[in-house]
């Protein structure tokens, strides 16, 4: 599965939307290739990119910390 497809599938998951407090409006606007105002959407994209690019877990973790700070 391509990263963009995985992102779209994750954005459809209503339980994920609820857990991460992602509004329906943010889901509708979300695009893998553009920056979102919602930090949680950016975290999801960062994790996907980390897997695709074979980044080490500690590198992905630091990226998440930076996005959420």
ABEGO torsion letter per residue (X at the ends): XBAAAAAAAAAABAAAAAAAGBBAAAAAABBAABBBABAAAAAAAAAAAAAAAGBBAAAAAAAAAAAAX
